[in-house]
């Protein structure tokens, strides 16, 4: 399973969280922190594999290409990978 989310500690994520609080959530949408997702993975029998993040410069100030970095907590865009436990 690959899960993509916006990290709410980064500038982009913080702006989107503020926007989502001001707007009604669409049906089926959710706003979660990566740590919350890791807890959900455990509850449903998924094993966390790895995380990557990008968007370290807040748009529209992106001036150079960014390579993804391992982990989460700094980037504005996060991808988490998990596998179903056997």
TIDOSE-833792 format. One record per residue (C-alpha): x, y, z; residue in three letters. Coordinates in steps of 0.05 Angstrom, whole numbers. Each point is the difference from the previous one (the first is absolute). Example, Ala and Ser with C-alpha at 12.3 -4.5 7.8 and 13.67 -1.06 7.14 Angstrom:
- east, north, up, res
- 246, -90, 156, Ala
- 27, 69, -13, Ser
***
This chain:
- east, north, up, res
- 0, 0, 0, Unk
- 26, 69, -17, Unk
- -32, 59, 35, Unk
- 13, 72, -20, Unk
- -14, 58, 46, Unk
- 19, 71, 13, Unk
- 45, 10, 60, Unk
- -33, 53, 44, Unk
- 64, 22, 35, Unk
- 29, 29, -64, Unk
- -22, 68, -27, Unk
- -42, -31, -56, Unk
- -33, -49, 47, Unk
- -15, 52, 53, Unk
- -33, 43, -53, Unk
- -42, -57, -24, Unk
- -20, -19, 71, Unk
- -23, 72, 12, Unk
- -38, -1, -65, Unk
- -33, -66, 15, Unk
- -22, 25, 68, Unk
- -32, 60, -33, Unk
- -36, -42, -53, Unk
- -48, -58, 9, Unk
- 33, -67, -11, Unk
- -25, -37, -61, Unk
- -30, -68, 14, Unk
- 55, -51, 8, Unk
- 56, 49, 11, Unk
- 45, -2, 60, Unk
- 58, 39, 30, Unk
- 50, -43, 38, Unk
- 72, 7, 24, Unk
- 49, -54, -22, Unk
- 6, -25, 72, Unk
- -76, -10, 2, Unk
- 4, -39, -65, Unk
- 55, -45, 30, Unk
- -47, -17, 58, Unk
- -56, -16, -50, Unk
- 48, -45, -38, Unk
- 13, -40, 64, Unk
- -74, -6, 16, Unk
- -17, -28, -69, Unk
- 59, -48, -3, Unk
- 46, 40, -46, Unk
- 75, 5, 11, Unk
- 31, 68, -14, Unk
- 57, -6, -51, Unk
- 26, 70, -16, Unk
- -18, 72, -10, Unk
- 22, 54, -49, Unk
- -13, 74, 1, Unk
- 9, 60, -45, Unk
- -23, 73, -7, Unk
- 48, 32, 49, Unk
- -10, 68, -34, Unk
- -70, 27, 7, Unk
- -35, 13, -67, Unk
- 2, 47, -36, Unk
- 72, 9, 25, Unk
- 26, -65, -30, Unk
- 63, 23, -36, Unk
- 37, -65, -11, Unk
- -14, -73, -11, Unk
- -4, -39, 65, Unk
- 18, -73, 7, Unk
- -44, -41, 48, Unk
- 31, -14, 68, Unk
- -13, -60, 44, Unk
- -45, 10, 61, Unk
- -55, 50, 16, Unk
- -11, 61, 43, Unk
- 35, 53, -42, Unk
- -29, -4, -70, Unk
- -67, 25, -23, Unk
- -15, -64, -40, Unk
- 9, -69, 31, Unk
- -6, -71, -28, Unk
- -5, -58, 49, Unk
- 10, -72, -21, Unk
- -28, -60, 39, Unk
- -8, -74, -13, Unk
- -55, -47, 26, Unk
- 29, -44, 55, Unk
- -2, -74, -19, Unk
***
